[in-house]
Amino acid sequence: MAYTINVDDSLKTELTRYLQTDKNLDTRELLAAYIRVSQEHSKFKQEIEQISNKIPSC
């Protein structure tokens, strides 16, 4: 079964770093790429929160 997924350009750029774009992809490959991007985002969010916690509140 074929399907098309529409995403904004920034997410497309992030996902295609982990995908081969010259072939048809299966759901497992797409999910794995999405999980990798989600992990990066989660790590980045944690780092920002740690930095924010060190900034004195006014």
C-alpha positions, 0 to 999 in steps of 0.5 A: 500500500502506498501513501503520501505524508505532507510535512513542512520543509524544516521537518522534511529536511530533518527526516531526510538526514536519516532516510534514503530518498532514492527509493520507496520507504517502508513504515519502519524506516520512516518511523525510525527516522522520526524517532531519531529526530524526536530524540534530538529534539528531546535532548535539545529541550532538556539542555535548554531547560538546564540552561534556563534553570541556571539563569536567575529569575528577576 
